[in-house]
């Protein structure tokens, strides 16, 4: 692997991991992460940087620097948590299985792909295996393993997972986010996630 290729895959891995973190409940640690996201995106595709910048500006309250964490938490809850109907369910099976149900057949296949890559879920794991944060983190893991071993099987696993799972439901998921988010933070996160995964899917299957 050339140094340029290695740097490119390091950027990919970092973007996946940062996006995964940004789908957790908002907290003050997001601010430096958003700066890192801009930097890594600039290594890959500078056209995506304005979306990350928009997230950072909304998170920090714009130039005035008066970020409203309460507003972000409300948006996060209504999109992904509830307590009533989720406006943008963050589970792949909702979009891939009949009846929009969690823990469907596609979830079982996700678990099988994790096992194929040498991973298992711990007893204390509380989130669904096909939650957006977990699937993004899995892509980070596969890229990281490829960087460590230079084993092409990890490239093949990435392509399969994007084609059969993450790349198959990211469009309706991020569309629901954009339609229902009140804050620019989540609208930009949705748009960025969609464009990034779309490009990744194209590169993996093209």
C-alpha positions as CSV (number, residue, x, y, z in Angstrom):
1,X,0.0,0.0,0.0
2,X,1.4,3.4,-1.0
3,X,1.7,6.2,1.5
4,X,-1.0,8.2,-0.3
5,X,-3.3,5.2,-0.2
6,X,-2.6,4.7,3.5
7,X,-3.4,8.3,4.2
8,X,-6.6,8.1,2.2
9,X,-7.8,5.1,4.2
10,X,-6.8,6.7,7.4
11,X,-9.0,9.6,6.5
12,X,-11.9,7.3,5.6
13,X,-11.6,5.5,8.9
14,X,-11.5,8.7,10.9
15,X,-14.6,10.1,9.2
16,X,-16.5,6.9,9.9
17,X,-15.5,7.0,13.5
18,X,-16.3,10.7,14.0
19,X,-19.7,10.3,12.3
20,X,-20.5,7.3,14.5
21,X,-19.7,9.4,17.6
22,X,-21.8,12.4,16.4
23,X,-24.9,10.1,16.4
24,X,-24.7,9.7,20.1
25,X,-26.3,12.1,22.5
26,X,-24.8,15.6,22.1
27,X,-22.3,16.7,24.7
28,X,-19.6,19.3,25.1
29,X,-16.9,17.0,23.6
30,X,-18.5,17.3,20.2
31,X,-16.9,20.7,19.6
32,X,-13.3,19.5,19.0
33,X,-14.6,16.4,17.2
34,X,-16.3,18.7,14.6
35,X,-13.0,20.5,14.0
36,X,-11.3,17.1,13.4
37,X,-14.1,16.1,11.1
38,X,-13.5,19.1,8.9
39,X,-9.8,18.3,8.7
40,X,-10.2,14.7,7.7
41,X,-12.9,15.5,5.2
42,X,-10.5,18.0,3.6
43,X,-8.1,15.1,3.0
44,X,-10.8,13.2,1.1
45,X,-13.3,15.6,-0.5
46,X,-13.2,19.3,0.3
47,X,-16.7,19.7,-1.1
48,X,-18.0,18.0,2.1
49,X,-16.2,20.4,4.4
50,X,-19.0,23.1,4.4
51,X,-21.5,20.6,5.9
52,X,-19.1,19.8,8.8
53,X,-18.5,23.5,9.3
54,X,-22.2,24.2,9.4
55,X,-22.5,21.5,12.1
56,X,-19.8,23.1,14.1
57,X,-21.2,26.6,13.8
58,X,-24.7,25.5,14.8
59,X,-23.2,23.5,17.7
60,X,-21.2,26.4,19.0
61,X,-24.0,28.9,18.4
62,X,-22.5,30.7,15.4
63,X,-20.0,33.5,15.8
64,X,-21.6,34.6,19.1
65,X,-20.5,31.3,20.6
66,X,-23.8,30.8,22.5
67,X,-24.6,27.2,21.7
68,X,-27.9,25.8,23.0
69,X,-27.3,22.2,24.2
70,X,-30.9,21.9,25.3
71,X,-32.1,22.5,21.7
72,X,-29.8,19.9,20.4
73,X,-30.8,17.4,23.0
74,X,-34.5,17.9,22.2
75,X,-33.8,17.4,18.5
76,X,-31.7,14.3,19.2
77,X,-34.5,12.8,21.4
78,X,-37.3,13.4,18.9
79,X,-35.3,12.1,16.0
80,X,-33.7,9.0,17.5
81,X,-35.0,8.2,21.0
82,X,-38.7,9.1,21.6
83,X,-40.5,8.6,24.0
84,X,-43.2,8.7,21.3
85,X,-42.8,7.9,17.6
86,X,-39.2,8.2,16.4
87,X,-39.0,10.6,13.5
88,X,-35.8,9.1,12.1
89,X,-35.4,5.6,13.6
90,X,-31.6,4.9,13.6
91,X,-32.0,1.1,13.0
92,X,-31.3,-0.5,9.6
93,X,-34.1,-3.1,10.0
94,X,-36.8,-0.4,10.1
95,X,-35.9,0.4,6.5
96,X,-34.9,-3.0,5.2
97,X,-37.5,-5.4,6.7
98,X,-41.2,-5.6,6.2
99,X,-43.3,-3.9,8.9
100,X,-40.6,-1.4,9.9
101,X,-39.7,-3.5,12.9
102,X,-36.5,-3.5,15.0
103,X,-34.4,-6.7,15.2
104,X,-35.7,-8.2,12.0
105,X,-34.0,-10.6,9.6
106,X,-31.6,-8.0,8.4
107,X,-30.4,-7.4,12.0
108,X,-29.5,-11.1,12.2
109,X,-27.5,-10.8,9.0
110,X,-25.6,-7.8,10.4
111,X,-24.6,-9.9,13.4
112,X,-23.4,-12.6,11.1
113,X,-21.2,-10.1,9.2
114,X,-19.8,-8.9,12.5
115,X,-18.9,-12.5,13.4
116,X,-17.4,-13.0,9.9
117,X,-15.0,-10.1,10.7
118,X,-14.1,-11.7,14.1
119,X,-16.4,-9.6,16.3
120,X,-19.1,-10.5,18.8
121,X,-21.5,-8.5,20.9
122,X,-20.7,-8.4,24.6
123,X,-23.3,-9.4,27.2
124,X,-23.5,-5.8,28.4
125,X,-24.1,-4.4,24.9
126,X,-27.4,-2.4,25.1
127,X,-27.9,-1.0,21.6
128,X,-29.4,-2.8,18.6
129,X,-26.6,-4.3,16.4
130,X,-27.9,-2.4,13.3
131,X,-28.0,1.0,15.0
132,X,-26.3,3.7,12.8
133,X,-23.6,4.3,15.4
134,X,-22.6,0.6,15.4
135,X,-22.7,0.2,11.6
136,X,-20.5,3.3,11.2
137,X,-18.1,2.0,13.9
138,X,-17.9,-1.4,12.1
139,X,-16.8,0.3,8.9
140,X,-14.1,2.1,10.9
141,X,-13.0,-1.3,12.3
142,X,-12.8,-2.9,8.8
143,X,-10.7,-0.1,7.4
144,X,-8.5,-0.1,10.5
145,X,-7.9,-3.9,10.1
146,X,-7.1,-3.4,6.4
147,X,-4.5,-0.8,7.3
148,X,-2.9,-3.1,9.9
149,X,-2.9,-6.3,7.8
150,X,-3.1,-5.2,4.2
151,X,-5.5,-8.1,3.8
152,X,-7.9,-7.7,0.9
153,X,-10.6,-9.6,2.7
154,X,-11.3,-6.5,4.8
155,X,-11.9,-4.5,1.6
156,X,-14.3,-7.2,0.4
157,X,-16.1,-7.1,3.8
158,X,-16.4,-3.3,3.5
159,X,-18.0,-3.6,0.0
160,X,-20.4,-6.3,1.1
161,X,-21.5,-4.4,4.2
162,X,-22.0,-1.2,2.4
163,X,-24.0,-2.9,-0.4
164,X,-26.2,-5.1,1.8
165,X,-26.6,-2.9,4.9
166,X,-25.4,0.6,5.6
167,X,-25.6,1.8,2.0
168,X,-29.0,0.3,1.6
169,X,-30.8,2.3,4.3
170,X,-28.8,5.5,4.7
171,X,-30.9,7.3,2.0
172,X,-34.3,7.0,3.7
173,X,-32.8,7.4,7.1
174,X,-31.0,10.7,6.4
175,X,-34.0,12.0,4.4
176,X,-36.2,11.5,7.5
177,X,-33.6,13.3,9.6
178,X,-33.6,16.3,7.2
179,X,-37.4,16.5,7.0
180,X,-37.8,16.4,10.8
181,X,-34.8,18.1,12.4
182,X,-35.2,21.5,13.8
183,X,-31.5,22.3,14.0
184,X,-29.0,22.8,11.3
185,X,-26.7,20.5,13.1
186,X,-28.8,17.4,12.3
187,X,-29.8,18.5,8.9
188,X,-26.1,19.0,8.0
189,X,-25.2,15.7,9.7
190,X,-27.8,13.9,7.6
191,X,-26.7,15.5,4.3
192,X,-23.0,14.8,5.1
193,X,-23.7,11.2,6.0
194,X,-25.7,10.6,2.9
195,X,-23.1,12.1,0.5
196,X,-20.2,10.3,2.3
197,X,-21.8,6.9,2.2
198,X,-23.1,7.4,-1.3
199,X,-19.5,8.1,-2.4
200,X,-18.2,5.1,-0.4
201,X,-20.8,2.8,-1.9
202,X,-19.9,4.0,-5.4
203,X,-16.2,3.4,-4.8
204,X,-16.8,0.0,-3.4
205,X,-19.1,-1.3,-6.1
206,X,-17.9,0.8,-9.1
